[in-house]
């Protein structure tokens, strides 16, 4: 499929374009993962779980979200 045809399908919004993508080669730039282990106090885990449930995400997701927000704030302050 030509790029202009793909773009038109996307822009029209009436057709699902996911079927036209090869997801086996998809990757997210700058998103390489590396596992780390962090020990949290029980009270903190309970608070994380409560907040994660409130907004409908996993504990891991809320930790990543909050860390990303904090790192972004720190980067803006450092400028």
Steps between C-alpha positions, in 0.01 A plus 500: 500500500628845418553746782244744363235223495586403858486864610160544335362193681630639827372852438155372399478312829232268367730203450716318757858542379654259751439211260733676253791515743770238558505502880774233517760766422346786695710659770486806718805722460680586821287250692743212554410327824729405786377327813573645843394380843390752760392420854209707632351510849167320532310825563637644176395195297151524648481867404628429150245221454217723623591783263561261209157343552341844522626600156478150353863411436751253639739572782790489256327747270440756772860472620625557144258787448595678820873450443472631144310807622758569770794454263337735249451763772863465605616536140299823461646643821854417386465712184 
